[in-house]
Amino acid sequence: MASKTYNVGIVGYGLSAKVFHIPLIQVVPDLNLYALVQRRPTTDNDVSKDHPGIKSYQTMEEMVKDSSIDIVVVTTPPATHFELAKLALENGKHVVVEKPFVPTSKEAHDLITLARQNQRLLTVYQNRRWDSDFLTIQQLVTERTLGRIVEFESHFDRYKPSTAGSKSWKTRPEPGGGAIYDLGTHMMDQIVALFGMPRKITAFLGSQRAENPGGYEDACTILLHYVGMMATVKVAVVSPEAAQLRFWVRGDRGSYKKYHEDRQEAHLTQGLKPGDAGFGIEPPECHGILTTVDAGNLISNPYPTVQLATYKDFYTRLTKALAGEDRVSVTPEDAASVIRLVELAKQSSEEGRTLDVENV
């Protein structure tokens, strides 16, 4: 039986669509880049010129009326996610929402209910589950190479002391904005995918930049309390280091320390796609260090980063879910749980106390 080709319509034509979605959709055989909503094309930013042959709409309302579209991908700023995803679901489309899912857990659960009522698939683009360094850690934890994990640190530290000229939602105090929604949701999603939901949460949100006229929170430190383990999520924008720490995982039989970021984002920005030579491959100097205990002695060696999958797998798995052969890789319930952790982290920081994480 021939496989079905699913037509994809994308809302928004910024960095997210251009770098993280279109290149991946184009290399999945069962997906067809069919349409895109771009409200205000310009001479140097026009989807019709960049992708001749696809349909171009100026409003979401127009695009969702196109019966040929199977999947809508929402890549607009987070404050718009709920209404756009709701409109797509109401018009019978399957929906992919760029992270962060939505600003509130109530909105998340409302969309989950709507998707069920309309028998449509709903998923959230948490692509960093396919970061090669995270997949390496996942393998080390699963194989118990590090023994019982007692501490897990996840960092996204950068040296960006100024946001002069930036118009991004990431630097505005609006619903779904700030460091915890931008990078924190990625990092907490990875931890929850690996260990499940924590028992308690303690968080510190604030600004590290000397000049922050908008007053948005550009940094955060979040402690996720598990039985016998503490997971730390840390985002910093004033970190003048030549090599930034990404992960540090410690167990009673070993540790893994990793500097440098996954290469896929950089390669996609350069125009490479999954399947191209060298895509996502880290040079040896970027590999992590694995330290193990042998007869009481500590032995440290570079540990090659695994190349098990790429961001393409998110969309490959989606086509299998649409065909009834698998589940989506990121369920909306997963994404709703992460948004609930964001809400609790914000409350913890505001109230200066540790909070219990109730079942969500």
C-alpha positions as CSV (number, residue, x, y, z in Angstrom):
1,M,0.0,0.0,0.0
2,A,1.4,3.4,-1.0
3,S,2.1,5.8,1.8
4,K,0.1,9.0,2.0
5,T,1.7,12.4,1.4
6,Y,0.6,15.0,4.0
7,N,0.4,18.6,3.0
8,V,1.9,21.1,5.5
9,G,0.9,24.7,6.0
10,I,3.2,26.9,8.1
11,V,2.1,30.0,10.1
12,G,4.9,32.5,10.2
13,Y,8.1,33.0,8.2
14,G,10.8,33.9,10.7
15,L,13.8,32.1,12.1
16,S,11.8,29.2,13.5
17,A,10.1,28.4,10.1
18,K,13.2,29.0,8.0
19,V,15.7,27.1,10.1
20,F,13.9,24.6,12.3
21,H,10.9,23.5,10.3
22,I,11.1,24.0,6.5
23,P,14.5,22.2,6.0
24,L,13.2,19.2,8.0
25,I,9.8,19.0,6.3
26,Q,11.6,19.1,2.9
27,V,13.6,15.9,3.7
28,V,10.8,13.8,5.0
29,P,9.4,11.9,2.0
30,D,5.8,11.7,3.3
31,L,5.5,15.5,3.9
32,N,4.9,18.2,1.3
33,L,5.6,21.9,2.0
34,Y,2.3,23.2,0.6
35,A,1.4,26.6,2.0
36,L,2.6,29.4,4.3
37,V,1.1,32.4,6.0
38,Q,3.2,35.5,5.8
39,R,1.4,38.7,6.7
40,R,3.8,41.3,5.4
41,P,6.3,40.0,2.8
42,T,9.2,42.4,1.9
43,T,11.6,42.6,-0.9
44,D,14.3,40.6,0.9
45,N,11.9,38.4,2.9
46,D,9.3,36.8,0.7
47,V,8.2,33.2,0.9
48,S,6.9,33.3,-2.7
49,K,10.4,34.1,-3.9
50,D,12.2,31.7,-1.6
51,H,9.8,28.8,-2.2
52,P,8.1,29.3,-5.6
53,G,5.2,27.0,-6.2
54,I,3.9,26.9,-2.7
55,K,0.7,28.7,-1.8
56,S,1.1,31.9,0.1
57,Y,-1.6,33.3,2.4
58,Q,-1.7,36.6,4.4
59,T,-4.0,35.3,7.1
60,M,-4.5,32.1,9.1
61,E,-8.2,32.3,8.5
62,E,-7.6,31.9,4.8
63,M,-5.2,29.1,5.1
64,V,-7.3,26.8,7.4
65,K,-10.1,26.9,4.9
66,D,-7.9,25.1,2.4
67,S,-9.1,21.6,2.5
68,S,-5.9,20.3,0.9
69,I,-3.9,21.1,4.1
70,D,-3.4,18.2,6.6
71,I,-1.0,19.7,9.1
72,V,-0.6,23.3,10.4
73,V,2.7,24.2,12.0
74,V,2.5,27.3,14.3
75,T,5.9,29.2,14.4
76,T,4.7,32.6,15.5
77,P,5.5,34.2,18.9
78,P,4.2,32.2,22.0
79,A,1.5,34.8,22.9
80,T,-0.3,33.9,19.6
81,H,0.1,30.1,19.9
82,F,-3.2,29.3,21.7
83,E,-5.5,31.2,19.3
84,L,-3.8,29.9,16.1
85,A,-3.6,26.3,17.3
86,K,-7.3,26.5,18.4
87,L,-8.3,27.9,15.0
88,A,-6.4,25.1,13.2
89,L,-7.9,22.3,15.3
90,E,-11.4,23.7,14.9
91,N,-11.0,23.5,11.2
92,G,-9.9,19.9,11.3
93,K,-6.2,20.2,11.0
94,H,-3.5,18.3,12.8
95,V,-1.3,20.8,14.6
96,V,2.4,21.2,15.4
97,V,3.2,24.0,17.8
98,E,6.7,25.5,18.2
99,K,7.9,25.5,21.8
100,P,7.0,27.0,24.2
101,F,3.6,25.3,23.8
102,V,1.5,28.1,25.2
103,P,1.9,30.6,28.0
104,T,-0.3,28.8,30.5
105,S,-1.2,25.2,31.5
106,K,-4.9,26.0,31.3
107,E,-4.5,27.0,27.6
108,A,-2.5,23.7,27.1
109,H,-5.2,21.6,28.5
110,D,-7.9,23.4,26.6
111,L,-6.1,22.6,23.4
112,I,-5.7,19.0,24.4
113,T,-9.4,18.7,25.0
114,L,-10.2,20.4,21.6
115,A,-7.8,18.0,19.8
116,R,-9.5,15.0,21.3
117,Q,-12.9,16.3,20.5
118,N,-11.9,16.9,16.9
119,Q,-9.9,13.6,16.7
120,R,-6.8,15.5,15.5
121,L,-3.2,15.0,16.5
122,L,-1.5,17.8,18.5
123,T,2.2,17.9,19.3
124,V,4.9,20.4,20.3
125,Y,8.2,20.9,18.6
126,Q,10.7,20.0,21.4
127,N,13.5,19.3,19.0
128,R,16.3,19.3,21.7
129,R,15.2,15.7,22.6
130,W,17.3,14.9,19.5
131,D,20.4,16.9,20.5
132,S,23.3,14.5,20.2
133,D,24.7,15.4,23.6
134,F,21.3,14.7,25.3
135,L,21.0,11.4,23.4
136,T,24.5,10.5,24.6
137,I,23.4,11.2,28.2
138,Q,20.2,9.2,27.7
139,Q,22.3,6.3,26.6
140,L,24.7,6.6,29.6
141,V,21.8,6.8,32.0
142,T,19.9,3.9,30.4
143,E,23.0,1.7,30.4
144,R,23.7,2.8,34.0
145,T,27.3,3.7,33.1
146,L,27.2,6.4,35.7
147,G,25.5,4.3,38.3
148,R,22.8,6.0,40.5
149,I,22.4,9.6,39.3
150,V,22.6,12.1,42.1
151,E,23.0,15.4,40.3
152,F,22.1,16.5,36.8
153,E,23.1,20.0,35.6
154,S,21.8,21.5,32.3
155,H,23.2,24.8,31.2
156,F,22.5,27.3,28.4
157,D,25.0,30.0,29.4
158,R,26.1,32.6,26.9
159,Y,27.8,36.0,26.8
160,K,25.2,38.4,25.5
161,P,25.3,41.3,27.9
162,S,23.2,43.5,25.5
163,T,20.1,43.1,23.4
164,A,20.4,46.4,21.6
165,G,18.3,46.3,18.4
166,S,16.5,43.1,19.2
167,K,12.8,42.9,18.5
168,S,12.4,39.3,19.4
169,W,9.6,38.0,21.7
170,K,12.4,36.5,23.7
171,T,13.4,39.9,24.9
172,R,10.0,41.3,25.7
173,P,8.0,41.0,28.9
174,E,5.0,39.4,27.3
175,P,3.1,36.1,27.8
176,G,5.4,33.2,26.9
177,G,8.5,35.5,26.8
178,G,11.8,35.4,28.7
179,A,14.5,32.9,29.3
180,I,12.4,30.3,31.1
181,Y,10.0,30.0,28.2
182,D,12.6,30.2,25.5
183,L,15.4,27.9,26.7
184,G,14.1,26.7,30.1
185,T,11.2,24.8,28.5
186,H,13.7,22.9,26.3
187,M,15.9,22.0,29.2
188,M,13.1,21.0,31.6
189,D,11.5,18.9,28.8
190,Q,14.8,16.9,28.4
191,I,14.9,16.3,32.1
192,V,11.3,15.3,32.4
193,A,11.6,13.0,29.4
194,L,14.6,11.3,31.1
195,F,13.4,11.2,34.8
196,G,9.7,12.1,34.9
197,M,8.2,14.9,36.9
198,P,10.0,16.2,40.0
199,R,8.6,16.1,43.5
200,K,9.4,19.8,44.3
201,I,10.7,22.9,42.6
202,T,12.8,25.9,43.7
203,A,13.5,28.7,41.2
204,F,15.2,32.0,40.9
205,L,14.2,34.2,37.9
206,G,15.7,37.6,37.1
207,S,17.8,39.8,34.9
208,Q,21.6,39.7,34.6
209,R,22.0,42.5,32.1
210,A,22.8,46.0,33.3
211,E,20.5,47.6,30.8
212,N,17.1,45.9,30.6
213,P,14.5,48.6,29.8
214,G,11.7,46.1,29.1
215,G,12.3,44.4,32.5
216,Y,12.0,40.8,31.1
217,E,13.7,37.9,32.9
218,D,16.8,37.0,30.9
219,A,18.2,34.4,33.3
220,C,17.0,31.6,35.5
221,T,18.2,28.9,37.9
222,I,15.7,26.2,38.5
223,L,16.1,23.3,41.0
224,L,14.1,20.2,40.3
225,H,13.9,17.9,43.4
226,Y,13.8,14.2,42.8
227,V,14.1,11.3,45.3
228,G,17.9,11.1,45.8
229,M,18.7,13.5,42.9
230,M,18.7,17.2,42.2
231,A,18.4,18.5,38.6
232,T,19.5,22.0,37.9
233,V,18.4,24.1,34.9
234,K,20.5,27.3,34.4
235,V,20.2,29.9,31.8
236,A,22.7,32.8,31.9
237,V,23.4,35.7,29.5
238,V,26.5,37.1,31.3
239,S,28.9,34.2,31.1
240,P,32.2,35.3,29.6
241,E,33.6,31.8,29.0
242,A,35.5,30.6,25.9
243,A,33.8,27.2,26.2
244,Q,30.4,27.1,27.9
245,L,29.4,24.2,30.0
246,R,26.3,22.4,28.6
247,F,25.8,19.3,30.8
248,W,27.4,17.9,34.0
249,V,25.9,14.6,35.2
250,R,27.2,12.8,38.3
251,G,26.4,9.4,39.6
252,D,27.9,7.0,42.2
253,R,29.9,5.2,39.5
254,G,30.9,8.0,37.2
255,S,30.3,11.4,35.7
256,Y,29.9,13.0,32.3
257,K,30.8,16.6,31.6
258,K,30.0,18.3,28.2
259,Y,30.9,21.7,26.9
260,H,29.7,23.2,23.6
261,E,26.2,23.1,22.0
262,D,24.7,20.5,19.7
263,R,25.8,21.3,16.1
264,Q,22.4,20.9,14.3
265,E,21.2,24.5,14.8
266,A,24.4,25.9,13.5
267,H,24.4,23.5,10.5
268,L,20.7,24.3,9.7
269,T,21.5,28.0,9.8
270,Q,24.4,27.4,7.4
271,G,21.9,25.7,5.0
272,L,22.8,22.1,5.7
273,K,20.0,19.5,6.1
274,P,19.8,16.1,7.7
275,G,21.3,13.6,5.2
276,D,24.0,16.1,4.1
277,A,27.6,15.1,4.7
278,G,28.7,16.0,8.2
279,F,25.3,17.2,9.4
280,G,25.1,17.3,13.2
281,I,28.5,15.7,13.6
282,E,30.7,17.1,16.4
283,P,34.4,17.4,16.0
284,P,36.4,15.4,18.5
285,E,37.5,18.5,20.4
286,C,33.8,19.1,21.3
287,H,33.3,15.6,22.8
288,G,32.4,15.3,26.5
289,I,34.6,13.8,29.2
290,L,33.5,10.5,30.9
291,T,35.0,9.8,34.3
292,T,34.4,6.3,35.7
293,V,35.4,4.5,38.9
294,D,37.5,1.4,38.5
295,A,38.7,-0.4,41.7
296,G,38.6,2.9,43.6
297,N,40.5,4.8,40.9
298,L,39.0,7.7,38.8
299,I,39.6,7.3,35.0
300,S,38.8,10.2,32.7
301,N,38.7,10.0,28.9
302,P,37.0,11.8,26.0
303,Y,33.7,10.2,25.2
304,P,32.4,10.4,21.6
305,T,29.0,12.0,21.2
306,V,26.5,9.5,19.7
307,Q,24.8,10.2,16.4
308,L,21.6,8.2,16.9
309,A,19.1,10.6,15.4
310,T,18.5,14.2,14.2
311,Y,15.7,16.8,14.4
312,K,14.3,15.2,11.3
313,D,13.0,12.3,13.5
314,F,10.4,14.6,15.1
315,Y,8.6,14.9,11.7
316,T,9.3,11.3,10.7
317,R,7.6,10.1,13.8
318,L,4.7,12.5,13.2
319,T,4.0,10.9,9.8
320,K,4.0,7.5,11.4
321,A,1.5,8.7,14.1
322,L,-0.7,10.1,11.4
323,A,-0.7,6.7,9.7
324,G,-1.6,5.0,12.9
325,E,1.7,3.3,13.2
326,D,3.1,5.1,16.3
327,R,2.5,7.9,18.8
328,V,3.8,11.4,18.4
329,S,7.2,11.8,20.0
330,V,6.1,14.7,22.1
331,T,2.6,14.4,23.5
332,P,0.7,17.5,24.3
333,E,0.4,16.2,27.9
334,D,4.2,16.2,28.1
335,A,4.3,19.8,26.9
336,A,1.5,20.8,29.3
337,S,3.5,19.3,32.2
338,V,6.5,21.5,31.3
339,I,4.4,24.6,31.1
340,R,3.0,23.8,34.6
341,L,6.7,23.6,35.8
342,V,7.2,27.0,34.3
343,E,4.2,28.4,36.2
344,L,5.5,26.8,39.5
345,A,9.0,28.1,38.9
346,K,7.7,31.7,38.4
347,Q,5.6,31.3,41.6
348,S,8.6,29.9,43.5
349,S,10.8,32.8,42.5
350,E,8.1,35.4,43.3
351,E,7.4,33.9,46.7
352,G,10.9,32.9,47.6
353,R,10.1,29.3,48.6
354,T,10.2,25.7,47.4
355,L,6.9,24.4,46.1
356,D,5.5,20.9,45.8
357,V,4.8,19.7,42.2
358,E,1.3,18.3,42.2
359,N,0.2,15.8,39.6
360,V,-0.6,17.4,36.3
